[in-house]
């Protein structure tokens, strides 16, 4: 057993003494004696355990696509939980009673790792399904949950659109309110909502400043108490909603939200046809007071 071969197997390929012994048809003791003879440092127990912690199911590296990365960051900032479970494992998980949300989770992560699912009790005592996926360390970017959109996302229109689609898939809503199209996003991320609004105005999509829609300590319809202020941004203008749809439609993945978005779009197109494309001037005065060009 030559020193060069042993260094290749033990230091570069990170094989254990038993694995090397199996490959070279000798005993693990013989391999360890050779490591000492050649002055190659033997791994500590901790290092050996880390290397022996082989995942039960295969994991695959993140593909590096920046738009997909931005989408996943947006989805994480909204509705996804993630943390470093072990030295080589990122755990992502979410709980929901909605099939469409769980299907989205599966579509996003099943190509990268094994999906586990099981029933858990929600804070309102109802049962919901929890899904989790064990990912490798190429997904470290998904761990951080901060009330901020990074500059590399804001600087590129398509990358911002992908981030926004991910955030909308987590927290956004398209709906009809008294037959009027409305888009809204509600969350505790005051700064993210502010950054989204500024960027949308820059892209010609007009909307008013975010506002508190539910205060800290109040209960929602399910009786769950909010641990922080809930902020919301809303778009009522028909032209702005159509521009928003054009911006995010290549990246929005949530099946139900895509369906609702299509209903909203058709409603606006029908109203435009009925009323000869009359502009919605409801908030013009407020826009002008807030320094927004209309």
C-alpha positions in Angstrom: 0.0 0.0 0.0 1.7 3.2 -1.2 1.5 6.5 0.6 0.1 8.2 -2.5 -2.7 5.7 -2.9 -3.6 6.0 0.8 -3.7 9.8 0.8 -5.9 9.7 -2.3 -8.4 7.3 -0.6 -8.3 8.7 2.9 -7.7 12.4 2.5 -9.2 13.2 -0.9 -12.0 10.7 -1.3 -12.7 10.7 2.5 -13.1 7.0 2.7 -13.1 5.3 6.1 -10.5 2.7 7.1 -13.0 -0.2 6.7 -14.0 1.1 3.2 -10.3 1.3 2.2 -9.7 -2.2 3.6 -12.6 -3.6 1.7 -11.3 -2.0 -1.5 -7.7 -3.2 -1.1 -8.6 -6.6 0.4 -6.9 -6.1 3.7 -8.0 -5.5 7.4 -9.0 -2.0 8.8 -6.3 -2.5 11.4 -3.6 -2.8 8.7 -5.0 0.4 7.1 -4.8 2.3 10.4 -1.2 1.1 11.0 -0.2 2.3 7.6 -1.8 5.7 8.3 0.4 6.0 11.4 3.4 4.7 9.6 3.1 7.4 6.9 2.2 10.2 9.4 -1.3 10.7 8.0 -3.5 12.2 10.8 -6.3 9.9 11.8 -9.7 11.4 12.0 -11.3 12.2 15.3 -14.5 10.4 16.3 -16.6 13.5 15.5 -15.1 13.8 12.0 -15.6 10.1 11.4 -19.3 10.2 12.5 -19.9 13.2 10.2 -18.5 11.4 7.2 -20.4 8.2 8.1 -23.7 10.1 8.3 -24.8 9.0 4.8 -28.3 10.1 3.9 -30.9 7.3 3.6 -32.3 8.9 0.5 -30.3 10.6 -2.3 -30.0 14.4 -2.3 -29.2 16.6 -5.3 -27.4 19.9 -5.5 -29.3 23.1 -6.2 -29.1 23.8 -9.9 -27.8 27.3 -9.5 -30.6 29.1 -11.5 -30.9 32.6 -10.1 -34.6 33.0 -10.9 -35.4 29.7 -9.1 -33.2 30.8 -6.2 -35.0 34.2 -6.0 -38.4 32.4 -6.1 -37.4 30.0 -3.3 -36.1 32.9 -1.2 -39.5 34.7 -1.7 -41.4 31.6 -0.8 -39.2 31.1 2.3 -39.7 34.7 3.4 -43.4 34.1 3.3 -44.6 30.6 4.2 -41.7 28.2 4.5 -39.6 27.1 7.5 -36.0 26.2 7.1 -33.0 25.5 9.4 -29.6 23.7 9.5 -30.7 20.3 11.0 -27.2 18.7 10.8 -23.8 19.7 9.5 -24.7 18.5 6.0 -28.5 18.8 6.1 -30.9 21.7 5.5 -34.4 20.9 6.6 -37.3 22.7 4.9 -40.9 22.2 6.0 -44.4 23.6 6.0 -47.8 22.7 7.4 -51.1 23.4 5.7 -54.6 22.1 5.4 -54.7 23.2 1.7 -53.9 20.6 -0.9 -52.7 23.2 -3.4 -50.0 24.5 -1.0 -48.8 21.0 -0.2 -48.6 20.1 -3.9 -46.6 23.2 -4.5 -44.1 22.2 -1.8 -43.7 18.8 -3.3 -43.2 20.2 -6.8 -40.6 22.6 -5.5 -38.4 20.2 -3.5 -39.0 16.5 -4.6 -36.4 16.8 -7.4 -33.8 17.7 -4.7 -34.6 15.3 -1.9 -37.0 12.9 -0.2 -40.3 14.3 0.9 -41.7 13.2 4.3 -45.3 13.9 5.3 -47.4 13.4 8.4 -50.3 14.9 10.3 -49.8 17.5 13.0 -52.0 19.6 15.2 -52.4 23.3 14.3 -52.6 26.1 17.0 -56.4 26.1 16.6 -56.5 22.4 17.5 -57.4 21.3 13.9 -55.3 18.7 12.1 -53.2 19.6 9.2 -50.5 18.0 7.0 -46.9 18.7 7.6 -44.3 18.1 4.8 -40.6 18.3 5.1 -37.6 17.7 2.8 -34.0 17.1 3.7 -31.7 19.0 1.4 -27.9 19.3 1.1 -25.8 22.4 1.9 -26.2 24.0 -1.6 -29.5 25.2 -0.1 -27.9 27.3 2.7 -29.3 30.4 0.9 -32.8 29.4 2.0 -32.1 29.3 5.7 -32.1 33.1 6.4 -35.5 34.7 7.0 -35.1 38.4 7.3 -37.4 41.4 6.6 -35.3 42.4 3.6 -35.0 41.9 -0.2 -31.3 41.7 -1.2 -30.0 44.2 -3.8 -29.2 41.4 -6.4 -32.9 40.6 -6.5 -34.1 44.2 -6.8 -31.5 45.1 -9.5 -32.9 42.7 -12.1 -36.5 42.8 -13.3 -36.9 39.1 -14.0 -35.2 38.0 -10.8 -37.4 40.4 -8.8 -40.5 39.1 -10.6 -39.4 35.5 -9.6 -38.9 36.6 -6.0 -42.3 38.4 -6.0 -44.0 35.3 -7.4 -42.6 33.1 -4.6 -43.7 35.7 -2.0 -47.2 35.9 -3.6 -47.4 32.1 -3.7 -46.9 32.2 0.0 -48.8 35.3 1.1 -50.6 36.9 -1.8 -54.2 36.8 -3.0 -56.1 37.6 -6.2 -59.8 37.9 -5.7 -63.0 39.7 -6.8 -64.6 42.0 -4.2 -68.1 43.2 -5.2 -67.1 42.2 -8.8 -64.0 44.4 -8.6 -60.6 42.9 -9.1 -58.3 43.2 -6.1 -54.7 42.0 -5.4 -53.4 41.9 -1.9 -50.4 40.7 0.2 -50.6 40.5 4.0 -47.7 39.6 6.2 -45.6 40.8 9.2 -42.7 41.8 6.8 -43.2 45.5 6.9 -39.9 46.3 5.2 -40.3 43.7 2.4 -43.8 45.0 1.6 -42.3 48.6 1.5 -39.5 47.4 -0.9 -42.0 45.5 -3.1 -44.2 48.7 -3.4 -41.2 50.9 -4.3 -40.1 48.5 -7.0 -43.6 48.0 -8.4 -44.0 51.8 -8.7 -40.7 51.9 -10.4 -42.1 49.4 -12.9 -45.2 51.5 -13.5 -47.5 49.4 -11.2 -49.2 51.9 -8.9 -50.3 51.2 -5.3 -50.6 53.0 -2.1 -48.4 52.6 1.0 -48.7 49.5 3.1 -51.0 49.7 6.1 -51.7 47.7 9.3 -54.6 45.3 8.7 -54.4 43.5 12.0 -52.6 44.6 15.2 -50.4 42.5 17.3 -52.3 40.5 19.9 -55.5 40.3 18.0 -57.2 37.1 16.8 -58.0 36.0 13.3 -61.1 34.0 12.2 -59.5 30.8 13.5 -58.8 32.3 16.9 -55.0 32.4 16.4 -53.4 35.4 18.1 -51.0 37.4 16.0 -47.5 37.8 17.6 -46.9 40.9 15.5 -48.6 43.6 13.5 -49.9 42.3 10.1 -49.2 44.7 7.3 -50.9 44.7 3.8 -50.5 46.2 0.4 -53.4 46.3 -2.1 -53.8 47.0 -5.8 -57.2 48.1 -7.1 -56.3 49.8 -10.3 -57.2 47.7 -13.3 -54.1 48.7 -15.4 -51.8 48.1 -12.4 -53.2 44.6 -11.8 -52.8 43.7 -15.5 -49.2 44.9 -15.4 -48.6 42.9 -12.2 -50.0 39.7 -13.9 -47.7 40.2 -16.9 -44.7 40.6 -14.6 -45.2 37.5 -12.5 -47.1 35.1 -14.8 -43.9 33.3 -16.0 -43.0 32.5 -12.4 -46.1 32.0 -10.4 -46.4 28.3 -9.5 -49.3 27.9 -7.1 -52.2 26.2 -9.1 -55.1 27.9 -7.2 -53.5 31.3 -7.3 -52.9 31.0 -11.0 -56.5 30.1 -11.5 -57.7 33.1 -9.4 -55.3 35.4 -11.2 -56.9 34.3 -14.5 -60.4 35.0 -13.1 -59.2 38.5 -12.0 -57.6 39.1 -15.4 -60.8 38.1 -17.3 -62.9 40.3 -15.0 -60.8 43.3 -15.9 -60.7 42.6 -19.6 -64.5 42.2 -19.5 -65.0 45.5 -17.6 -62.6 47.3 -20.0 -64.7 46.1 -22.9 -68.0 47.0 -21.2 -66.8 50.5 -20.2 -64.6 51.4 -23.1 -61.3 51.0 -21.2 -62.3 53.8 -18.8 -59.4 54.4 -16.4 -59.8 53.9 -12.7 -59.3 57.3 -11.1 -60.5 56.4 -7.6 -57.1 57.0 -6.0 -55.6 59.6 -8.3 -55.8 62.4 -5.6 -54.2 60.2 -3.0 -51.4 59.1 -5.4 -50.6 62.7 -6.2 -50.5 63.6 -2.5 -48.1 60.8 -1.9 -45.8 61.9 -4.8 -46.7 59.1 -7.2 -46.9 60.0 -10.9 -50.2 58.9 -12.5 
